[in-house]
């Protein structure tokens, strides 16, 4: 029997599908706009996208739309976990800055994580995805109290 909290397992369940989708979009289109996923109280995962009406919206606008929609679901009590996937510049300790897939994960039980996966595209080598790293998670955005 594992001592691992159930909420961490649920957050991990959102991580792989989002990473796979981001990697797929990079391979096919060379970029991706922020998107997310939620886990309902019945355990069903749903993918989420935000549409600003612009063909090339600023990422922060899409993230803000996703956060608001997820926060509404959280306040209604219909989700127990949420994740948002977006592109960042990441500089690992002692390393050079690189592009990275970032996934911000939150659980209604209070667990949160920010996971990054560096990536690059070489002319001859194609897309390369580095090791996952957990970094300091952001403040809660979806499961917040008093707002």
N, C-alpha and C positions, 0 to 999 in steps of 0.2 A: 504494500500500500504506500502511496506517495504522500509526502507531506506538502506537496505543491498545492497552493490554493486553487480552488475551482475557477476563480476569476482570471487567474494567469493563464490557465488552459484555454479559457474562452477567448482571451486576447490573442493568444498564439493562433487560434483557429481563424482569426481575421487576417493575420499577418501574411501567411503563405499565398492565399488567393490574390491579395493586393499586390504583393511583390511580383507574382507571375503575370498579372495584368499589366503592371507598369513596364516590366521587361519586354513583354510582347509588344506594347505600344511603341517603345523605343526602337525595337527591331524593325517594326513595320513603318513607322512614321518619323522616327528620329527625335520625337518629343512626346510629352503627354501633358494634359491639363490636370489640375487637382481633381481627385475623385475620392470616394469613400465607401464605407460599408458599415452596416449596423447589424447587431444581433438582437432579435426580438426576445421578448420575455418567454416565448415558446421555443426559442432556440433556432429560429430560422434566420439565415444570413441574407441580407439584401445589399446589392450594390447601389451606390448613390452618385449622382452627378449634379452639377449646378450649371444652369444656363443663364448667362447675363444678357443674352441677346446679341453679343459681340462675337465675331468669328475668332478673334484672338484676344480674349479678355485678360486683364492682369490677374495673375494667379491669386493674389490676396483677395480680390473680389469674389472669385469662385470659392475660395476657402471660407470666406465670411458667409456666403450663401449656404454652404454645407453645414457649417457650425450652427447657424440659426435653425435650419431644418432639423438637425439632429437634436439640438437643445429643445425644440418644440416636442419632439418625440419623447425625449427623456422626461420632460415636465409632465407629459401625458401618461407616463409610466409604461410606454409600449416597447422600450428597448432597455437592454441591460449592458450593452457594450457598443462602442463606436470607434471608428478609425478613419483617419484622413491621410491620403497618400499625395505627396507633392514632390517637386523637384527642388533641390537646394544646392548651394555650394557648401562643401564640407571640408574642414581641415583637421585631419586627425592629429593628435599630439605628436609633434616631431616630424610631421609629413607635409606634403604639398597640398594645396587646395585642389579639390576635384569636384566634379558633378556627382550628385548622389540622389538616390531615391530615399525620401524620408517618409516614415509612417508614424503618425501620432496616434496612440491607442489610449482609450479611457474605458474604465468599467464603473458602473454605478456603485460598486463596493468601495471605490476610492483608488483602486490600483490604476497606475498610468505608466506609460513607457513611450520613449521616442527611439525608434530604431532607424538606422541609416545603412544604406548599401551603396558604396562608391561604384561608379561605372565610368567606362571610357569606350571610345570607338576608334579603332585603328584602321588605317587604310587597308592593310593586308590581313589583320587579325580579326576584324569585325568587332562586335560588341563583347566587352569583358565586364563581368560583374564581380566585385570584390566581396570580402567577408562582411557579414552583418556586424554592426556595432551598436550597442545601447548607449545613448548619451543622456544627459540630464533632461528629464521630461519637462515639457512646458506646463504652465499652470493649467488646471482644468478649464476647458472651454464648453464642453457639452454637459457634463454632470456637475453643475454648479448649484450652490445653495444661496438663497437670499437674493436672487435676481429675478 
